[in-house]
Amino acid sequence: MSVKAIGIDKIEYGTVGDGVPPVSFTEIPDAIVEDSVVFNNSDPTITPLQQETSRHPFTNILTKDEADSVEFSLYAPVAATLGILMGGTVTSDKWEEATTIPDIFKTWKFSTPTNENVKHVEYTIVNGRTFARFSQAPAKKKSEIVLVKILKEAAITAAGVEKTAFIREIVDDTP
């Protein structure tokens, strides 16, 4: 029987390592808006190299023109979460916007329960440029929502070696 990942039950972040995920992660404590987690993986641009003697291409060159990303939304995040996602200054329950657009890089891990209660699936972006914005103000029947976007960037070591930028793993929950 195959393992089926259904929903996202945990979003965690960590300090970007030397081309690899960190050993430990911190969970985002805020409520994830239902069905808001989206993986945006762009298709490559196809450039066919045509040949004179055939209607079929000699070969096709594939290039990536757009960055892959993950988006998710949180209901009314606490000030500390806003600082992690948007930079700025956090003092107790107060968040103040940064005066410039901050460069925020984190390793991100998304965990999902499965149809087998002893396993879960983890999706990890090793080096994610992170930014967020308020996308909905509170209203009579609506909560404040913050939209988060994480752009997948290359995971390069200090020695200049490129490592994998995205990992999907089925993890056994039993010790």
Secondary structure, DSSP 4 states (H G I P E B T S, - for coil): ----B-S--EEEEE---SSS--S--EE--SPBPTT--EEE-PPPEEEEE--TT-SS-SEEEEE--S--EEEEEEES--HHHHHHHH-SEEETTEEE--SS----EEEEEEEEEBSSTTEEEEEEEEEEEEEEEEEE--BTTB--EEEEEEEE--EE-TTS-EE-SEEEEEEE---
